[in-house]
Amino acid sequence: MFGFYDFVKTHPTIRKFEVEDLLFTAYDCPIEVDRLDYWTQKNYFAYTVRGHLKWKYLDREIDAKEGDAVFVKKGAHRIYKVSEADFCALLIFMPDEFIKSVIRKYRVGNRYMSYGEATDAIIPLEVDDVLSIYFDSVLNYFSHPAPPPKSLLKIRFEELIVNLLMRSANQPLITYFREICSDRKRPLKSIMEANFIYNLKLTEFAQLCGRSVASFKRDFAKTYHSTPGKWLKKRRLEYGKYLLETTDLNINEITSEAGFANTSHFIKSFKEMYQYPPLHFKKKLTLQ
């Protein structure tokens, strides 16, 4: 799977500023594919400067148009091209540990931080005047010939977290920050349900769940009474069946959407589980 953070961090022509394990970048790229699955090991904020993309996962869609901002959790994601225009965004990468350190350093957010339902993989943000001014001011750094001091950059990272925690409007993000600060293990079941369609390695699923591979396998067996490989195949087939029942996607599209590497494997596995190949199953639905 395409490693987005590593690509941005190491690409020689992408403009970026780094301090410790934090990274600002003005990501300007042509949209050459209609869909892209990618992986990032760090959370990031994305503020759209130009263009239009869409994140899609299961039944949810999140737009990223000019002036929109989202928080993207570390893990696997799927984006779709909406327009032919190039896409440009300010991306701000930061790990969980940095978010925790800022909250503890400034003792902010207690008024609004409370446990709630699990948040989505992509969290849209309400961009008020304060956030808009913040993003524009950071973008201005990229028009100067010399980079800003690293000490200033770190303060700007901290400023973003504090600004968001001082406002109740972005409650889903604040709920996620509370989850990060709790030091509890991330809920394995909700993470697997949100990421089963992606072609991640076992080590990446374990990392996403905040566990070693051995701990991940052990907790997975307790939760599902199965192995990750068997469960992923079954869950992807169930989702493929759901897409057959509820959409007009063709078999190749369903194969890809459900997380199978190739169509022949999907057809063979579907028949083994549901007694009929996908097209036959679809025809039976139309006759009912």
SULURFEN-V910456 format. One record per helix or strand of 2 or more residues. SS is the DSSP state (H for helix, E for strand). FROM is the first residue (numbers start at 1). TO is the last residue. If there is no record, write none. Layout:
BEGIN
SS_FROM_TO, SS_FROM_TO
END
This chain:
BEGIN
E_2_3, H_4_10, E_16_19, E_22_29, E_35_40, E_43_50, E_53_57, E_60_64, E_69_72, E_75_81, E_87_94, H_96_106, E_122_125, H_129_143, H_150_165, H_171_181, H_188_195, H_202_208, H_213_224, H_228_246, H_251_258, H_263_274, H_278_287
END
